[in-house]
Amino acid sequence: MAQSQQQLQFAYWVPNVSGGLVVSNIEQRTEWNIEYNKKLAQTAEKNGFSYALSQIRFTAGYGAENQHESVSFSHAILAATEKLKVIAAILPGPWKPALAAKQLATIDYLTQGRIAINVVSGWFKGEFDAIGEEWPDHDQRYARSEEFIRTLKGIWTTDNFSFDGKYYQFKDYTLKPKPVQQPHPEIFQGGTSRAARDMASRVSDWYFANGNTVEGIREQIEDLRAKAKQNQHQVKVGLNAFIIARDTEEEAQAVLQEIIANANPEAVNAFADATRQAGAASPEGEGNWAKSSFEDLVQYNDGFKTNLIGTPEQIAERIVAYKAAGVDLILAGFLHFIEEVEYFGQRVLPLVRELEQKQQQAKEVA
């Protein structure tokens, strides 16, 4: 099926860290324990979500005082569901590719092909310092991630794999059993910098973009796919969004303003400092969050910028506009996860599917 004919897919952020998806003291009916997350995963699966993305944190900070480890937590969610694919976030450095390849191949076998990986190059230097891990320069973190991905692919797809890189070396290594998924589990990555996009254009299956306007994401996707075409590579795009769907636009906007009004200034500003240091370290100064305001940073990955805030009709129209700009997946965060995932599945998603069908029919007539 051609990309233009495929339905847009939906993922949600797994709240496996405390504090929800906003750096705010607003009341949230979202929990980070496993029982809540099992119920959430089952609710998401029944309401049209294809993926869930677990978060990786090693240390407390920015409202996330408690964190469950991503891979083991992802496996627990997989055990509670039947169709959902879970994307486990992994940091090169703490993880070595041999361990990650074996760990994920086993989970893939146990779940019959429902694990994926999000390779996080790292933005929080304090976290790496705290656990005694090397913190390479900005572009070298992406160079390390690219080697990490290349070695994973090699281990998962070939026998007697050898690799002689700057960060990783292998000699005649054979992993058995290999993953169930062919050619291998899907590999996701994020990042806004030139190095991040160039890496995605060479090796990743999916590229996660921070929240953005339709025009902004279209420009980013055109750049990414032009580079990928030069590399004879294809990459799909996921877009981060914080969704506030309510019966009226006034209700939705009131929730947004309440979240921002109750923001934790100390945590937001500390997060801003850490992210700007990471972004400024890129040669062009265009890393993640380089152009984010205080209000933007109340939601970790600029989810408010995507503006999926309003009535079901407004949100569905904006989602389809993002699809027309080249987006393949919406990665969603919510304030009160379980009830809002259900509301989205019942009230917003059917409208998205109707609009997609009309869009496709219009193309066929043209």
C-alpha atoms as one frame of an Amber mdcrd trajectory, in Angstrom:
protein
   0.000   0.000   0.000   1.363   3.427  -0.910   2.212   5.703   1.979  -0.507
   8.204   1.038  -3.151   5.456   1.361  -2.073   4.191   4.756  -4.013   5.214
   7.818  -2.273   7.447  10.298  -1.163   5.490  13.357  -1.322   6.501  17.013
   1.002   5.926  19.941   0.860   7.077  23.540   3.535   7.935  26.091   3.723
   5.284  28.811   3.624   7.006  32.226   6.314   4.771  33.731   7.768   7.826
  35.495   5.972   9.897  38.108   4.583  13.357  37.401   2.647  12.564  34.236
   3.500  14.304  30.969   3.450  17.911  32.221   5.790  19.719  34.620   2.836
  21.111  36.560   1.254  20.796  39.977  -2.193  20.466  38.431  -4.171  17.447
  39.631  -3.595  14.479  37.314  -5.537  11.239  37.410  -2.526   9.468  35.933
  -0.465   6.930  37.895   2.988   5.469  37.212   2.380   2.054  38.802   2.009
  -1.160  36.818  -1.675  -1.792  37.568  -2.625   1.603  36.155  -0.369   1.055
  33.160  -1.818  -2.379  32.390  -5.318  -0.909  32.373  -4.141   2.024  30.264
  -2.486  -0.272  27.720  -5.631  -2.383  27.426  -7.754   0.761  27.042  -5.414
   2.142  24.360  -5.416  -1.163  22.484  -9.239  -1.161  22.393  -9.353   2.463
  21.259  -7.208   2.409  18.136  -3.660   2.888  19.434  -0.988   0.781  17.712
   2.054   1.718  19.818   3.080   2.735  23.330   6.417   4.422  24.112   8.082
   3.816  27.473  10.392   6.487  28.893  13.971   6.071  30.095  15.208   7.989
  33.135  18.034   6.959  35.469  17.792   9.812  37.952  15.088  11.992  39.492
  14.441  15.475  38.199  12.007  17.873  36.519   8.943  16.429  38.252   9.878
  12.771  37.601  10.948  11.711  41.100  10.318   8.012  40.479  11.093   6.010
  37.331  10.537   2.391  36.332  13.149   0.914  33.949  11.882   1.025  30.382
  12.602  -2.440  28.930  11.306  -4.532  31.824   8.279  -2.240  32.200   7.581
  -2.529  28.469   7.610  -6.310  28.777   5.071  -6.163  31.611   2.754  -4.062
  29.426   3.190  -6.488  26.532   2.208  -9.371  28.800  -1.054  -7.570  29.601
  -2.027  -6.902  25.959  -2.558  -8.803  22.716  -1.885  -6.458  19.782  -0.177
  -3.322  21.107   3.470  -2.830  20.124   5.614  -1.263  22.851   8.642   0.885
  22.028  11.262   0.620  24.770  13.522   3.647  25.166  17.223   2.765  25.466
  20.302   4.938  26.057  23.576   3.960  24.367  26.202   4.174  27.049  24.343
   2.495  29.915  23.212  -0.146  27.398  25.665  -1.999  25.220  24.379  -3.251
  21.852  25.079  -6.920  22.610  22.874  -6.765  25.718  20.140  -4.753  23.996
  20.102  -7.074  20.965  19.779 -10.199  23.115  17.303  -8.679  25.561  14.998
  -7.407  22.810  15.271 -10.563  20.697  14.042 -12.579  23.675  11.130 -10.198
  24.328  10.294 -10.288  20.620  10.174 -14.087  20.789   8.044 -14.091  23.948
   5.550 -11.593  22.521   5.598 -12.828  18.914   6.908  -9.629  17.389   5.560
  -6.754  19.508   8.685  -5.022  20.820  10.410  -2.008  19.239  13.227   0.293
  20.377  13.655   4.052  20.723  17.360   4.932  20.711  17.802   8.026  22.895
  21.152   9.714  22.295  20.951  11.654  25.567  20.237  15.251  26.564  20.668
  15.168  30.378  24.379  15.418  31.219  23.718  15.287  34.955  22.196  11.845
  34.526  25.277  10.494  32.730  27.583  12.093  35.306  25.589  10.572  38.171
  25.995   7.018  36.878  29.590   7.415  35.738  28.917   7.211  32.019  30.925
   9.009  29.341  29.257  12.135  27.909  30.595  12.639  24.354  30.116  15.928
  22.496  26.712  16.496  20.897  27.424  15.134  17.424  29.506  12.288  18.844
  26.486  11.150  20.868  24.657  10.726  17.571  27.697   9.045  16.013  27.620
   6.570  18.895  23.877   6.038  18.450  24.343   5.391  14.753  26.956   2.715
  15.512  24.563   1.315  18.125  21.793   0.987  15.516  24.090  -0.435  12.844
  25.347  -3.089  15.250  21.816  -3.992  16.372  20.751  -4.467  12.764  23.847
  -6.549  12.040  23.381  -8.787  15.079  19.681  -9.265  14.377  20.007 -10.072
  10.667  23.331 -11.896  10.108  25.445 -14.678  11.560  29.162 -14.249  12.292
  28.661 -10.496  12.582  31.814  -8.355  12.701  32.048  -4.603  13.226  34.994
  -2.335  13.919  33.705   1.062  15.014  34.866   3.877  17.248  32.481   2.897
  20.041  31.623  -0.760  19.399  33.499  -3.781  18.110  32.254  -7.278  17.269
  34.050 -10.308  15.881  32.204 -13.285  14.386  29.267 -12.876  16.755  26.127
 -14.937  16.146  22.900 -14.321  18.070  20.355 -17.140  18.213  17.427 -17.115
  18.275  17.079 -13.988  16.224  14.008 -11.751  16.552  10.649 -12.897  15.205
  10.115  -9.616  13.332  11.633  -9.434   9.874  14.035  -8.012   9.045  14.266
  -6.831  12.681  12.291  -4.957  15.383  11.465  -1.397  14.379  14.030   1.224
  15.388  12.866   4.702  16.416  14.893   7.786  17.323  14.285  11.449  18.098
  16.210  14.721  17.940  15.906  18.022  16.095  19.533  18.821  15.307  21.248
  18.348  11.962  23.114  15.341  13.365  19.868  13.740  14.547  18.090  14.159
  11.230  21.102  12.985   9.258  21.342   9.868  11.413  17.659   9.122  10.842
  18.127   9.575   7.094  20.741   6.812   7.127  19.734   4.153   9.633  16.449
   4.588  11.537  13.039   3.183  10.621  11.213   5.997  12.411  12.048   9.585
  13.361  10.251  11.231  16.290   9.855  14.993  15.949   9.113  17.359  18.814
   5.808  19.208  18.660   5.608  21.673  15.780   3.249  23.590  13.516   2.052
  22.020  10.262   4.394  24.291   8.292   7.316  23.588  10.616   6.944  19.829
  10.479   6.463  19.831   6.705   9.781  21.624   6.282  11.482  19.197   8.663
  10.042  16.151   6.875  10.996  17.424   3.420  14.562  17.926   4.608  14.672
  14.497   6.249  13.225  12.603   3.303  15.415  14.381   0.750  18.466  13.241
   2.710  17.041   9.732   3.099  16.425   9.480  -0.637  20.061  10.373  -1.296
  20.997   7.546   1.076  18.568   5.110  -0.606  16.800   4.829   2.722  13.182
   5.285   3.850  12.130   6.700   7.202   8.684   7.260   8.709   7.848  10.216
  10.946   6.129  10.379  14.322   5.051  13.727  15.811   4.781  14.501  19.511
   1.502  16.049  20.668  -0.217  16.731  23.961  -3.921  16.204  23.290  -6.638
  18.051  25.166  -9.969  17.007  23.624 -13.127  18.389  25.233 -16.723  18.927
  24.180 -16.074  22.642  23.638 -13.020  24.660  22.638 -13.459  26.827  25.740
 -13.168  23.785  28.020 -10.039  22.552  26.253  -8.322  25.948  26.354  -9.232
  26.331  30.042  -7.450  23.041  30.803  -4.353  24.207  28.920  -4.288  27.495
  30.831  -4.744  25.662  34.144  -1.807  23.372  33.355   0.432  26.355  32.552
  -0.837  28.422  35.513   0.080  25.550  37.855   3.467  24.908  36.236   6.341
  24.185  38.595   8.673  27.126  37.739  11.718  25.653  39.452  11.390  22.337
  37.616  10.556  23.955  34.247  13.485  26.366  34.443  15.896  23.612  35.483
  14.647  21.512  32.564  15.077  24.527  30.258  18.678  25.022  31.405  19.580
  21.363  30.852  17.924  21.138  27.450  19.372  24.424  26.183  22.843  23.338
  27.167  22.302  20.150  25.189  20.815  21.989  22.203  23.442  24.729  22.186
  26.085  22.013  22.044  24.999  21.117  18.513  27.163  22.946  15.935  24.182
  24.834  14.520  22.539  25.411  17.929  19.324  23.796  16.738  18.942  20.869
  19.106  15.682  19.848  20.790  13.963  22.712  22.628  16.333  25.358  21.155
  13.331  27.608  20.380  10.982  26.558  23.178   9.329  29.091  25.506   8.599
  28.540  29.209   5.028  27.533  28.290   6.273  25.048  25.674   8.583  23.404
  28.203   5.746  22.695  30.633   5.178  19.732  28.300   8.424  17.812  27.860
   8.566  17.506  24.070   6.828  20.700  22.921   3.490  18.899  22.747   1.442
  22.090  23.086   2.993  23.431  19.842   1.154  20.797  17.813  -2.121  22.442
  18.929  -4.268  19.309  19.212  -6.342  21.207  21.742 -10.050  21.783  21.199
 -13.156  19.884  20.134 -13.012  16.414  18.545 -13.784  18.016  15.165 -11.007
  20.617  15.460  -8.458  18.046  16.573  -9.371  15.570  13.825  -8.985  18.260
  11.147  -5.561  19.273  12.492  -4.417  15.654  12.692  -5.319  15.070   9.041
  -3.489  18.279   8.089  -0.373  16.833   9.747  -0.845  13.632   7.793  -0.981
  15.662   4.568   2.336  17.258   5.623   3.932  13.806   5.771   3.369  12.625
   9.360   2.825   8.860   9.744   2.142   8.637  13.472   0.926  10.866  16.310
   2.679  10.268  19.641   0.169  11.450  22.222   0.333  12.590  25.802  -2.731
  13.295  27.951  -3.490  14.816  31.347  -5.785  12.059  32.666  -4.569   9.165
  30.526  -7.122   6.349  30.809 -10.303   8.401  30.453  -8.807  10.695  27.794
  -7.440   7.817  25.692 -10.950   6.359  25.745 -12.521   9.709  24.827 -10.031
  10.092  21.969 -10.805   6.599  20.648 -14.559   7.127  20.774 -14.905  10.775
  19.781 -11.814  11.847  17.793 -10.473   8.790  15.974 -13.680   8.013  14.017
 -13.607  11.584  12.679  -9.946  11.184  11.674 -10.786   8.010   9.733 -13.701
   9.747   7.968 -11.506  12.670   6.957  -8.731  10.333   5.779 -11.223   8.508
   3.583 -12.517  11.772   2.089  -8.943  12.946   1.508  -8.100   9.706  -0.280
 -11.259   9.811  -2.415 -10.453  13.383  -3.457  -6.957  12.278  -4.525  -8.354
   9.390  -6.569 -10.843  11.680  -8.344  -8.084  14.190  -9.075
